[in-house]
Amino acid sequence: MPQRYIGTHPVSPIGLGAMPMSIEGRPDQARSVRTIHAALDAGITLIDTADAYYRAGEPPGHNEELIAKALKTYPGDTSAVLVATKGGHYRSADGGWPVDGRPRRLIDAAKASCSRLGVEAIGLYQFHRPDPDVPFAESIGALRQLLDEGVILAAGVSNVDAEQITEARILLGRDLVSVQNQFSPTFREGAETLFVCAELGLAFLPWRPLGGLSYDRDDVAIAPFAAMAERHRVSTAAMILAWLQAQGPNVIPIPGSTRPETILDSLSSVGVRLSEDELAALDSSSTAAP
């Protein structure tokens, strides 16, 4: 398995996005555990979660507890697995996703996540989303305190713009190791932040990397990827993930999955090698897509 890096931590070229295993429409726990075990069997060493991944009306942390159980019951070695969690969101009674970036809230949330995951320190803790009612520097200051106290080993930010990435880097220095933003063939508004991450040596973790596409071959956004997938004998989803990985060695997509078959299909993207012409063609098509 090739390796990419989040800070100094080597991880697989794609991670497992565990959110769908805990929110509305989630599968039964046994299938979710099988999915996580299948990912580990195949060599995936990055699992992405958050304290806010739970159904409205439930207590926080369902996804973190699920991952902790899956790791505990896995018969193999999990010492190389990096579990990346997040704080700063929560679920409202109506199913919404409000934000809360107050420093005290983030500090308490990180300690609660640490307990649910059953670890002495969280390998990667990410500020989930900036809170417009709290100065960004104050929220990042909470990450600084968590680092200094040893509650977390590395910090990341999510759903941020280029200016915020730069500010976080100034405040956290080399302890800032990653940025998690939405990026896909149909959502390229985060392209500038991808470039900033490359310049600063930060891992870029695209969330919703498959873009919610229908995989209709008549879809102008999906057709070039479907055609390229046939040429390389992989699924369209795997081709999209291969294209993302080809954006740079710091790019580590985290596709969501609830079945062993889908995460294994996603992993097949690691073996795809796109030529410069193929990559340019997909870059051009995704830029032109509405």
N, C-alpha and C positions, 0 to 999 in steps of 0.2 A: 504494500500500500504506500503510494507516495505520501509525503508529508507537507503540510503548510504550517505556518506559525501564527499563534496569537501571543504576542509578546515573545517570551522565550519558550512557550509551551508548544510542542509539536502536536498537531491534530490531523485528522483525515481531511482530504480536500473538500468534502461536504460534511455537513452535520445533520443531525436529526432534529427537526423542529417538532417539539412535543405538544404544542398548544392544542391541536385538534383532539387529543386524547382526553381533554378535561372540560372543554366548554360545551355549549349546547350541541346536541347531536353526537356526543361522544360515544365510542363503542364500550362494550363491557371491559372491565379491568383485565380479565384474562387475556383478551386479544391485544390490549395495549402492552401488557408485559411481554407477550410473544413478539410483538413488533420491536420493542426495545432490545430484547435478547437477540433477535435476528440481526439488528443493526450492529450490535456488539460482535456477534459471530463473524460478520462480514468485514470487520475492521474499522467501523466508525467509532471515533473517539471524542466526538463533540456532541453534546446534547444541550439544546437550548430550551429554557423554560422561563417562568416568571411567577411571582406570587399571585398575580392577577388572573392566572389561567384556571378559572373555576366557573361554575354556572351561577348566574344571578340568584341570590338568596342563600347561597352556601357560604361557609367560612372560607377565607383565603387559603391558598396553598395546595389545592387538590393535585395539581400537576407535579409540584415538588415532592409531595408525599408518594405519588405514583412512581416517580423516577427513583426515589430512595428505595422503595420496595423492589423495583426491578433490578437495581444494582445489587441489593443485598441477596436476592435469590439467584443471581446469575452464577453459574458454576465456575466460570473462568476468572481470569485476572482482570480487574477493573482499575488498577492503579494508574493507568495511562489516560483514563477517561476524564475529560474536562467538562464539568457541568456548569453551564453559564446561566445564571438567573438574573432577574431584573426586578426593580422596585420603582414605584412612582405612579402606577395605575391602580385602580381598584374597580370592582363591579358595583354598579348602582342597582337598586331594587328593580328598576325597569329594564335591566340588561345592558345599560350603557357602560361606557368606559371612561369615567372621570379621571382627572389627574390630581396628584397631590405631591408636590415637590418640596414640601417643607423639610428642612434638615432633620428635625427630630423624628418626623414620620419615616424618612428614609433610613435613619440609623436603627430605629426600632424594627422596621420591616426587614432589614438585612439580617439582624440578629434572629428574628423569627424564621427567616428562610434558612439560615445556618442550622437551626435546630431541626426544622422539618427535613432537611437534606441529610441530617445525621453526620455532619462534618465539623471539624474543628475550625476550618476557615473556608470560605467560598472561593473557588478558583478564579472565577470571573464574575463580577457583579456590575450590572449595567443600569444606568439611570434610564428608565423606560421612555419617558417623554418629558420635555420641558413643560413647566407649569407657568402659564402667563401671569399668574398672581404672585409668583415667587422669583426673585432675581436668580438668573441662571447660575451665577457665581456662588450663591448661597447653597443651592442644591449640590453643586459640584464640591463645595466645601464639606458636605456630609460624606462624600466619597473619600475625601482626603482624611477625615477623621477615622473612617472605617479602615482605611489602609494603615494608618498610624497605630490603631488599636489591634491590628492583626485579625480583624473579623473577615476581611477580604484580602486576597493576594494580588489582584489586579482589577482595574476598573475599565469600564466601557461606557459609551453613551449611545443613545438610540433616538431615531426620529429627530435628528438635528440638522442644521444647515452648516455651511462651510465656516461661517464666522464663529458659531458655537463650538465647532470642533477645535478651531484654533485657540479659543478661549480656554476650553477644557485642557488642552495640551499645556498651555502656559501654567494653569493652576495645578495640574497633576504631574507634569513632566513625563518621564518614561513609564510611570505607573498607569498612564492611559494607553491601552493596548488595542482597543477595537472600537468600531463604529457599526451599529446595526441600523440600516435604513432600508426602506422599500426600494427595490430595483428589479426590473424584469424587462422583457421585450416590449411590453405595453406600458411600462411606467419607468421612464428614463429621466424624470425630473431630478433624480439624485445623482446624475452623472458628475456634476461638479464636486460633490462630496467624495465620490470614488477617486477622483484625481487628487484631492487634498489628502486622502488617506495614503495613496501611493507615495506622495511627496514626504509625508511624515512617518512612513513606515508603520502605519496602523493596519491591522486586519480589517477588512470590509466584509460584513456579514449581511448579504441581501436577504431580507425577509419577504415572504410571499414571492419567491423567485420565479415561480411558474406563472405569475400574473393573473391567476384566476381564469385562464383561457379555456375555451370550450373544446379546443382541438378540432374545430370544424375546418377541414381543408380549404373551404372557400373563404375563411377569415383571412383578410389581407395580412394580419399580423402573424398568423400561425403558418400560413402556406410555405414560406421559405424554410422554416424550421422543420416542417413535416417532410418536405422534399429532401433536405439535407439528412434528416434522420434515416430515410430509406437508403440513401447512398451509404451511410455508415452502419446500417443494420441495427439501429437502436430505436427506442421509442422517441416520440416527439418531445416528451418531458425530459428524457435524458439528453437530447440534443440541446434543449434550452439550458440545462444545467452545465453542459460542456461549454456552451458559448459564454456563460457567466464566468466559469473558471478561467477561460481564455482571456478575460479582461485584465488579468494580472495575477501574479503569484500570491498576492495578499487577499484575493477574493475567495471567500468560503461560503457558498450558498447553504441555507438551512431549510430545505424543503420539509413541509409538514407531512406527516404520514400517520395512518391508523392501522395499517396492515403490513405484515412482513413483505408481501409482494411488491408494494409500492416503494418502500425504502430500498429494497434490493434493486429495483429497476432504476431508481435515482442513482444508486451507486455505480451502475454500468456506465454513467457519464464519465467516470474517471479515466476510462480507457480510450476515450475519443480524442483523436488528435486532429485539430482543424488546421488546414493550410492557411497561409496569409490571405490568399484569395477567398477562401471559404469564410474566414472570419470577417473579412471586409464586406462580403456580400450580406452576411447576417447583420452586421453592424448597420449597414445602409438600410436594410429592410426594416429593422426595428425602429430606426430613427424616423423613417417615412410613415410608419404605421400611425393611425389616428389614436 
